[in-house]
Amino acid sequence: MKKIGVVLSGCGVYDGAEIHESVITLWAISKHGGEALCMAPDRDQMHVINHLTGQIAQGEKRNVLVESARIARGNIKNIKEVSAKDIDALILPGGFGAAKNLCDFAVKGGDCEIDPGVKRLVSETLAAKKPVGAICISPALLAAICKGGPVKPQVTIGYDPDTAKAINSMGARHVDCQVREFVVDRENRIVTTPAYMLAKNISEAADGIEKLVKEVMGMIGG
């Protein structure tokens, strides 16, 4: 059975992994005959957002790994314990956690810093020529990880001009994409889809994500 690593960044769109995107990813992996290996860094979130009000919950702290375990139903590993040899492919769902907890792109844009464990695993996976999928804002994280290196990924977050400009500034190449579609960088074995960067409902997000998962899994061993 193909083992697909899934990197989570907390639990909730505003300060963690986008729950719909994460669950659809896990569902699609299972539907198409794969096994998900969920993981997250063991660190505090950048901050905690009250998802009812959209405001920062002052004084509250949450751990990325502990919160991600909610989505994974407790079956999750610290990303430090996972290497590229443990998986056949890697997928990164979106949500602001990808740009706040896995890196700080949300604050620093193209000058962002990346969680060391995330950077190591993604870099290992790309170097091993294993497929990598990135959803929603996560392609910006891929661009940041590849910045200054030999891999110049072709990715999409849909067609937000400011985010696309920041991605291009890191040496990647942004390609506009419709919400239900995906972009494939065959040279670097990277697949990306906009999901909730554009989606107006869960159906639109799900179509692109399932297509991404099928494409990533189809690349394994190819």
Summary of the structure (lengths in Angstrom):
residues: 222
radius of gyration: 15.5
end to end distance: 15.4
largest distance: 48.8
contacts: 830
relative contact order: 0.17
helix: 41%
strand: 18%
